[in-house]
Amino acid sequence: MLEKQNHLCAAIETAQIVTIKKNDEEDYSFKLYAFGERGTFIDPELIAEITENLSKNITKYFPSFDYVVSPEPGGHTWGMLTAYRLHKPINILRLSTQDNQTAADSIKRETAYNENYINFAGFKRGDKVLLVDDVISSGGTIYAIVQQLRTLGVEVTGIQVILVKGENYKTMKIDLAVPIRYLAKI
């Protein structure tokens, strides 16, 4: 963990647990991080702290990439702030509840509590990108994104997240052969 992360540590420690209905038979307990995909209210101090530390980490560990790639719903906020801070372009991976794109443009994403489609647009073969997201838990979203980017001929130079949960990220680093950096780990 980087220095001076008092607000991030507090946000992790005080996050509420909510129950999300996956379907008629299944519920899922979800930790509601202010900085994550279902977070809603973020203090300016937390925004500044996370953006500053993401930017520092990226500058230190990922000096060479063409642009930032970040998925909705949790990563795109931090991808935009970081891209702005680093003066880099960003390509936001938009979510849809329907597969209304061609096979090359869209992949199905299943999480522990829902499913949707990630739309890929604006990529060119040979692009070098840095993937910025909020949380790695099981890693399913990251695996799917990296595999699709590789199918499109895009090189993922690294993955930067705010939080990793558990040890799955270690296996991901090996499986994907891509460095993964994070600000906090639980």
N, C-alpha and C positions, 0 to 999 in steps of 0.2 A: 504494500500500500504506500502511496506517496505521502509526503508530509502535508500538514495543514489540511486535513480532511475532516474537520470537526462536524461540519454540516452533513456531509455524506454519511459518516458513521452514525450520527443521530437519526438520519432518515432511514437507515437500514434497521437500527435498533427499535424504532418506534412505529415501523410499518404495521398496519392492521392486517389481519387475516380475514378474508371475505370468502364466501362460498359462491361459486359460479356454477350454474346449471349447464352441464355439457349436453345433456339430452334428457328425455323424460325419466330415465332410470338412474342417471349418474350425476353426481355433484363433484366439484373439484375445489379444494381449498387453495386459495391463491393469496400470496403475500403481496399486498398493495403498496409497492414502493412509489414514493412521490415522483421519482425520476423514470419510472417504468411505463410499460404500455397501457396500464389502466390508471396510472397516476393522473391527478387532475390539477392540483394546486401545488406550485413549486415556488418557494421563497427565492427572492433575487440573490440572496447569499449562496444558496445551494446551486442555482444556475451558474453563478460566477465561479464557484469553487470547482464544479464538475467541468465546465468549459475550459477553465485554466489548466486543470490537471490533465484532461484529455489532450489538449494542445501540446502541453509539455511532453507527455508520453509519446505522442505521435512524432513530434520533432526529434526526440531522442532516438526512438527505436525504428521509425519508418520514414527515413529521409527522402525516399524516392518513390513517388507514385503520381499518376496523372490526375486523379480525382477521387473524391470520397463517394462511397456507395453506402446507403443506409436504408433499412426497411421500415415501413410503417408497421405497427403503430408506435413502437417504443423507441426505435433507433433514429428515426428521421429528425426529430427535434435536436438531438445531440450531434448528428451528422451535419445538419445545417449550421449550428452554432460553431462547430469546430471548423468546418470548411470556410466559413466567413472569417474566423480568427486566423486561419492559415493561408487565406487568399487562394483557396483551391475551389474548383468547380465541384458540384455534387450531382449525383444521379440518385433520386429517391425511388426505391422500389415500392410501388403503390399496391395496396391490397384491394381485392374485389371478392364479393361473395359468389360471383359467377365466373366460369371460365369462358370469357367472351373474346379471347385473343387466340392467335395461332399457337401451335404447340411450341414454337421457338420463343414466343413472347410470354408464356404463362406457365407456372407450375403450381401444383396443389400443395398447400401447406397444412399439415395437421399438427395441432398442439394438444396438450392434455385436456383442453376444454373447448376447442372449436376447430373448425376447418375453413379455409378460404384459399384464395389464389394470389400468388405474388406475380405481378406483371413486370416484365423486363423490357425496357425500351431504351433506345439511344446508345446502345453499346456497339463498339466496333472491335473487330478482331485485332488483337495486339495491344488493346488498352491495358494499362497497369493501374489497379485500383486498391484502395484501402477500405475495408469493410468496417464500419462503425455501428455498434448496436448497444442496447441498454444492458441486457442480461443474457448470460449463457447459463442454462439450466441443464436440460437433457442434450442440447446442441442440435436438435432436429432442424430448426430454422436455418442455422448457420450451414449445416451440411448441405441442405437443399439449395441454398443460395450459391455456395461455392461450386457445387457440381454444375448448376445451370450456367454460371458465369464461365466455367471452363468449357462447357459445351459450346458457348458463344465465342470461344477463343479469347476470353479475357483472363488476364493473369491477376490473381489476388496476391498482393505483396504482403499483406498482413491483416490481422483482425484486432481491433481495439474495442473493448467493452468497458462499461462502468463496473459491473459486478459479475463475478462467476460464483455459481452455487455448486458446491461439491467439487469433485475431481474429474468430471467428464471432460473438461477442457484439455486435460493432459493427453487423453486418448485422441481427442480431436486434432491437437497439434501434430501428432504422429500420423494419424490417418490422412489428414489433409495436406501434410507437409507445408504448413503455413504457420508462422509465428503468431501467438495470441498473447496480447497484453491486457491487463485489467487494472482498475483503480482499487477495487476492494474484492475480498473473497470471504465467503461464509461457508 
